[in-house]
Amino acid sequence: MNKTELKQKFLQLFVCGYSREYPDKKFFDLINSNLGGVIFFAENLKNRQNFKNLINELNSISTTPLFSSKLNLFTNCFLFLLKFS
């Protein structure tokens, strides 16, 4: 296993979030490098359709299906969504 493969496998262990409405280029680079998943917070979501479009966009650039979750800040529960390409 070379360094690139090891980095990709290592990144699959992580689920990351971002602090804006739309992710920046660095976040997209992480997705493209095989990040394991994304956690979404209230400030990331405008409406259901934007959320759905963003999940589809992120999955389209990922080499493996992303694990996605939405944090419900009022009940501290996770709603897990798994999208398969």
N, C-alpha and C positions, 0 to 999 in steps of 0.2 A: 504494500500500500504506500503510495507516494504522499508527499505533504499536502497536495491539493485534495486528494481523496480523504485524508485524515481531517483536514479543515472542514470539508463538507459534512462528514459524519458528526464531527464535534458540534457544528452549528445546528444540526437537526435536534440537538438536545434542548435548545433554547426557544422560549416563547417571549417575544419582545413587544412593546407598545411604543407609541409615539405621542407627543404632547400637542399636536396641532390638529386642525380639521383634516388636513391632507398630508400624507407622509412626504418627507423630502427625498432628495436623490440618494443620500446615504442609506436611508431605510430601504429604498428599492434595491440598492446594491446588496444589502444584507439578504433580502428575499431571493435575489438572483444567485447568491452564494450558498443557498440551501438552508436558510433559517427554518427552524422547525415549525414555528407558528406565530400568530399575531394575537395580541389581546387588545380589544377596543375599549375605550373609555367614553364617557358621555360627550366630552369635547370633540371626539373624532366623528360623531354621528349627527348628521343634520336631519335625515329622514330615512325611512326603510329602503327606498330605492337607491339612494346614495350609498348606503351600507352594502346593499347587494352588489351594486356596480363595483365598489372598491374591493370586495372579496373576490369577485370575478377577475378584476384587473390584477390583483396580487397573485392569485393562483395561475394566471396566464403567464406570468414571468418566472414563476417558481418551477424548478425541475421536478419537485415532488409535491403532492397535495399538502397544503398548509393546514395546520390545526388552528382554528380560529375560535375565539371566545369573546363574548361581550360581557363586561362587568356591570352588573346592576347595582349601582351605588346605594340604593335605598334598602335593599334586602340583603346585601352582601352575598348574593348567590351568583353562580356562573351559569350562563346559558351556553352550552357548547355546540358549536356548529362544525361539522366536518364536511368539506366539499371534496368530492373526488373528481378528478379531471376525466 
